[in-house]
Amino acid sequence: MLALSFATGACGASRDAGGKVEVGQPMPDYSATTASGDSVALSMHRGRVVMLNVWATWCHPCRTEIPELVALNKRYAARGLDIIGVTVDAAGADADVRQFVRDFAMDYPVWFDPEDRVSTRFLLIGVPTTFVIDRAGVLRWRKTGPVQPGDTALTGILERALGT
């Protein structure tokens, strides 16, 4: 059974949910580029817990969740959590994305996916969408809609995935 939380306020159109990666199954690899053009991939983070957050500068719910993601990064990074933001802003928006990252004090890596391949790869129904992947590469949590402060389901998953 797919554990998927639909939240109001997610930006994007509905898509068929039939091919989504299921919680408890291995997360397929995914690659993108950094702001400097370096290639990066989920597989590079094997052995660490990854929170992959897909967002865009034009998405209001994405803006509301960034402070919570920054707080989670501060709380869990030293224990093995890698938060990675994936921006699906269109090609040519690099300066806007960089300014957004500065304005919101995003202290975690941001990957660029101007072709929005992440949405096709994981059949996203909108942004923001967040995934928690354990050290073995297994999807443990998925949410469409903004991460909320004090989400005990999320913190419980993070605590278990981090081994505490």
Secondary structure, DSSP 8 states (H G I E B T S, - for coil): ----EE-TT-BS-----TT---TTSB----EEE-TT--EEEGGGGTTSEEEEEEE-TT-HHHHHHHHHHHHHHHHHGGGTEEEEEEE---TT-HHHHHHHHHHTT--S-EEE-TT-HHHHHHT--SBSEEEEE-TTSBEEEEEES---TT-HHHHHHHHHHTT-
